[in-house]
Amino acid sequence: MPKRYINVGDLETDSRSGWDGFDPPSEKPYFLSKLKLFNFEDYLNKNKIPVVLALFGLILSGLGVFLQKNTALFNNDKIEIIGESAKVEEEVSEIVVEIAGSVENPGVYKFKTGDRVENLMTACGGLSAEADREWVEKYINRAAMLADGQKIYIKSIGEDQETIINKQSDGQSANIGGGYQNASGVLGAESGTLTNINTATFTELDKLPGIGQVYGQKIIEQRPYSTTEELLSKGVLPKTTYEKIKEKITTF
């Protein structure tokens, strides 16, 4: 086969790369040689504000997600605590009282804290036909608040007052009308065993332990009293003297 020869002058030179056909071509392809390297520092210098705003937005978004998750957990704990407190309050708010004597349905009744004698009278069906209504109007304070463990006895017509006192069975200084005289204020104006500091004479007050002429006169001057504790709040008696007579006095 005959040999073929190429005329060097016939070879085309590549004006783009500067290759004349003899020198080896550039190591980089043509399109890469035209690209500029990305300068990150130069980009930041030209776009400082957008970059800072973008970073700030990302931080706020992350913080928002974090707070949302932790707030949900906190709210769940708070709801649980409130639920437990409400349960405890509900248990404590129930009181148990007894009513006996001349009523339609004597017995033990449950009420919530803050209920009054009138609520008990309604629950038991009211007075029976044998009830001494005049005595009830005189001795029973329907507006008095009920106390846990309290007992109220309603006198019947012709029943002796001393007998009523003996029928009280709560064992804690029970009196006519029941209950604890300073806690509930159930008793009326004359209890027989209690001295009404709103109506008692100077002589009656003087018979109380620790009450002499000075304190007796001060009690009369500071009338009226809504509760026996006002002897302290009005500065009528010192606490030591009040403690001696608090189980022997009433304001009703």
C-alpha positions, 0 to 999 in steps of 0.5 A: 500500500503506498504511503501518504504524506500530509503537507504541514501547510494544509493543517488548520491552526486552532485560533481559539486555543492558540494551538498551531498543530504542533504544540500539545493542546491546553490541559483545560477544555475550552469551556472551562478556561472561560469560567471564573472561579467562585470567590465566596469572600467577594460574594459576601462582601457584595451581599452582606445585608441579604446574607445577614438577614437570611441567617437571622431568619433561620435563627428565629425559625429555629428558636420558634420551633424550640419554644413551641415544643417546650411550651406544649410540654409546659402546658401539659404539665400545668394542666396536670397540676391544675387537675390534681389541685382541683381534685384535692379542693373538691375532696376538702370542700365536702362537709357532713352535718346531722340534724335531729329532733322535730324535722321531717327527715332527720339524719346525716347530710353532705354539703359543700363548704359555705352552705348554710343552716337554711340549706340543711333545713330544706334538705331534711324536708323542713320542720315537722308538725311537732316542732316548736316553731316559736323556739326555732325562730328564737334560737336557730339562725338559718343564715349561719354557715354549716361546719363539718361534724356539726349537729343541730337539734330541733326542739318539739313543743313541750320539750324541756330545754335541759333535755335538749342539751343532754341529747346532743351527742357530738361531745364537743360543747354542743349547745341548743341548736347544735353545732359549735357556737363560735364556728357556726352561730346557729344559736339564737338570742338566748342559749341558756348556756351562752352569754349574748355579748350584744344583749347581756347586762353589765352584771351578766358580763361581769360573771364571765371569767376574766371580765371585770368592770373595765372589760364589761364596760368596754364590751357594752360600749363597742356593741354591736358584734357580728362575731365573737372574734370582733372582741379582738379585732375591735381591741375590746379584749386581749387574746388571753382573756378572749380565750377564757370566754370564747366558749361561753359567749355568742352574738345571737 
